């Protein structure tokens, strides 16, 4: 059974936002790294929240607020759903479905922030696994002559 550690693989870069950043700077930071959400951490690396692109659109743009006058701490999500590197990918899917979220915070055994995984990350692994299973079944059912 695949675990979060398998999905994270050899990721070296772990991105995070600071609580005092503006929504504008945070949105640019997300775009530059081509991610849709990121943890918000304090200077000691403690996770304070999560900010996503939808937070910017729902809590800034949709409310006609100026992104340079809104701080990340005002719009970040504070209901933190964390998983460990040993959590199974099936459990991750269950948590995402249960909480209606698309990203999970990953922490190590000591609670240190290790990154985030997305529903898209899980979908890639699951689709790849099903494809491999289908190919194996096909080779068994229809052996080469």
Secondary structure, 3 states (H helix, E strand, C coil): CCEHHHHHCCCCCCCEEECCCEHHHHHHHHHHHCCCEEEEECCCCCEEEEEEHHHHHHHHHCCCCCCCCCEHHHHCECCCCEEECCCEHHHHHHHHHHHCCCEEEEECCCCCEEEEEEHHHHHHHHHHHHHHHHHHHHHHHCCCC
